Amino acid sequence: MQPSERDEIRDLLKRTAVALKQGDVPFALCGGYAAWVRGAPEPDHDADFLVAADEADRAAKVLADAGLEVQEPPEDWLIKVVSGGSFVDVLWRTCGSPVESDLIERSETLPVLSVQMPVLTATDIVVTKLMALDEHYCDFARLLPVARALREQVDWATVRRDVAVNDFAVVFLQLLDRLRIVADVSAG
């Protein structure tokens, strides 16, 4: 990512968060930028926010009313806020399930690029990233730096419990254990 692209995505991330805050839409920063705020490497692509499924329409209206360009892609579980060549995804489904308000309520308000905003907990970041693994997307190389950076902030017993139904996630936890990134993370 070029410096100008990074600046563009960072600016759009801030503007999206401010618009959601001003519109009183409960949300949380998730994905790569949430992990970055907590110490992981900065992502080289879009930023992501979660809103509860029952707030999706209101979120889209608030963002459009704030003057942001909102696009509805063919996927029926997100909208995109677009500026130049950058975009922010606002999701109300993750890993095939509707986003519940309790996930957003568990987030912690942190400074992100000088804007105070809710950010998923490290545990929830890892769970959502692991639950996205499947036979079509199973890139452990992108997850290893995140797990390494967040390892001391994560409740690994909760991760293990919450991802137990996903064989790809379970194997990733075994890899973390074998690499000694997190001791006994795959233990039952």
Secondary structure, DSSP 4 states (H G I P E B T S, - for coil): --HHHHHHHHHHHHHHHHHHHHTT--EEEEHHHHHHHTTSPPPSS-EEEEE-GGGHHHHHHHHHHTT-EEE--SSTTEEEEEETTEEEEEESEETTEEPPHHHHHT-EEEEETTEEEEE--HHHHHHHHHHT-BTTB--HHHHHHHHHHHGGGS-HHHHHHHTTT-HHHHHHHHHHHHTTSSTTTT--
